[in-house]
Each structure stands twice: as structure tokens, then as C-alpha cells.
Amino acid sequence: MSITLTAPLAEAPTPSLAPREQEALRHIASGCTYLQTARLMGLSKHTVDAYLRRIRAKLGINTTAEMTRLAISMGL
């Protein structure tokens, strides 16, 4: 019996995120709540929510865990 190793599938290129979207993603991935993120960024909680909804729509993700994984893969 032989084992064949294959290279992992390459992920699709990530659409670029605006700098403020990246910043919001970084805060959420580090464990901050929407309100904490808003305070750190000088924004309202609703604006942070809008940024994160935009990120989810651009990347086709649904959960905070997926956003955290993305942030790690992006080096945020």
C-alpha cells in the first residue's frame, strides 16, 4: 500500500478589504465585542456592525469564527 501526498487546495483570492474593515476585523478577531471595537475605533456600534456585515458579504462567511480564521490567515 502506498500513500500519496497532495498539496492542499489553494484558497480563492481574498477580495481586498478597506483599511477600516481590516481594523474592525482585527479587533473582533482579538476578542473585542462590537461595542469595545466601536470605542477603540471612535465609531458607533452600528458602524462597526455595518463594516462586519460588509466583510461577511464580500467573503461569503457567516460566523465570527470564520472571520477570526480569515484575520489570522491575513496576518491581522
DATAKA-V379936 format. One record per backbone hydrogen bond with DSSP energy under -1.0 kcal/mol. CO is the residue of the C=O (numbers start at 1). NH is the residue of the N-H. E is the energy in kcal/mol with one decimal. If there is no record, write none. Layout:
co: [CO	CO]
nh: [NH	NH]
e: [E	E]
This chain:
co: [18	19	20	21	22	23	24	25	26	27	28	33	34	35	36	37	38	38	44	45	46	47	48	49	50	51	52	53	54	55	56	56	63	64	65	66	67	68	69	70	71	72]
nh: [22	23	24	25	26	27	28	29	30	32	31	37	38	39	40	41	42	43	48	49	50	51	52	53	54	55	56	57	58	59	60	61	67	68	69	70	71	72	73	74	76	75]
e: [-2.5	-2.2	-2.4	-2.6	-2.5	-2.1	-2.4	-2.8	-1.4	-2.3	-1.6	-2.7	-2.6	-2.3	-2.5	-2.1	-1.1	-2.8	-1.8	-2.3	-2.1	-2.4	-2.5	-2.4	-2.2	-2.2	-2.4	-2.4	-2.7	-2.3	-1.5	-1.4	-1.8	-2.6	-2.4	-2.2	-2.6	-2.3	-2.3	-2.0	-2.8	-1.1]
